[in-house]
Amino acid sequence: MDTLTLNKINDKLKKIPDALAQDVLTFIDYLDFKNSKHDWFDELSNDDITLIKQGEDDIKNSRTYTHTQAKAIIAQHLQNKTK
């Protein structure tokens, strides 16, 4: 980034009220993250990758539930846990 651009940014930042400073920092962090080449996939453990592959296999082989079925299964599980 050239000096002229940095000076313009700095001038504008000086005009930002203190109450908005955290919002500006949060947005700058977001822009930095968006620009980075960081990929969350690179941080997955081997166990995580295995579970994802199992899920993909389940989908390919139609071992899935509808939303209604999943809600019923979860509700039953929760009910059993509270007994």
C-alpha positions in Angstrom: 0.0 0.0 0.0 1.4 3.4 -0.9 2.1 6.2 1.5 -0.7 8.4 0.0 -3.3 5.7 0.6 -2.0 5.1 4.2 -2.1 8.8 4.9 -5.7 9.1 3.7 -6.7 6.1 5.8 -4.9 7.6 8.8 -6.7 11.0 8.3 -10.1 9.3 8.2 -9.3 7.2 11.3 -8.5 10.3 13.3 -12.0 11.5 12.6 -13.7 8.3 13.9 -15.3 8.8 17.3 -13.7 6.6 20.1 -17.1 4.8 20.5 -16.6 3.4 17.0 -13.0 2.4 17.3 -13.7 -1.2 18.2 -16.0 -1.5 15.1 -13.2 -0.2 12.9 -10.8 -2.7 14.4 -13.2 -5.6 14.0 -13.8 -4.6 10.3 -10.0 -4.4 9.7 -9.6 -7.8 11.3 -12.3 -9.1 9.0 -10.6 -7.7 5.9 -7.3 -9.2 7.0 -8.9 -12.6 7.4 -10.7 -12.3 4.1 -7.5 -11.5 2.3 -5.5 -14.2 4.0 -4.8 -17.6 2.4 -5.8 -19.3 5.6 -8.1 -22.3 5.0 -9.8 -23.8 8.0 -9.6 -27.2 6.3 -5.9 -27.3 6.9 -6.5 -27.3 10.6 -8.7 -30.3 10.7 -7.5 -33.4 12.5 -7.3 -36.8 10.9 -10.4 -37.8 13.0 -12.3 -34.8 11.7 -11.4 -35.7 8.1 -12.4 -39.3 8.6 -15.8 -38.2 10.0 -16.4 -35.9 7.0 -15.6 -38.7 4.6 -18.0 -41.0 6.5 -20.7 -38.3 6.1 -20.0 -38.0 2.4 -20.3 -41.8 2.1 -23.5 -41.8 4.0 -25.0 -39.2 1.6 -23.8 -41.1 -1.5 -25.5 -44.3 -0.1 -28.7 -42.5 0.9 -28.1 -43.0 4.6 -29.7 -39.7 5.5 -32.7 -38.4 7.5 -35.3 -35.8 6.6 -35.4 -32.7 8.8 -38.6 -34.0 10.5 -37.0 -37.4 11.1 -33.9 -35.8 12.6 -35.9 -33.6 14.9 -37.8 -36.6 16.1 -34.6 -38.6 16.8 -33.1 -35.7 18.7 -36.2 -35.1 20.7 -36.3 -38.8 21.7 -32.6 -38.7 22.6 -33.2 -35.6 24.8 -36.2 -37.1 26.4 -34.2 -40.2 27.3 -31.4 -38.1 28.8 -33.8 -36.3 31.1 -35.1 -39.5 32.7 
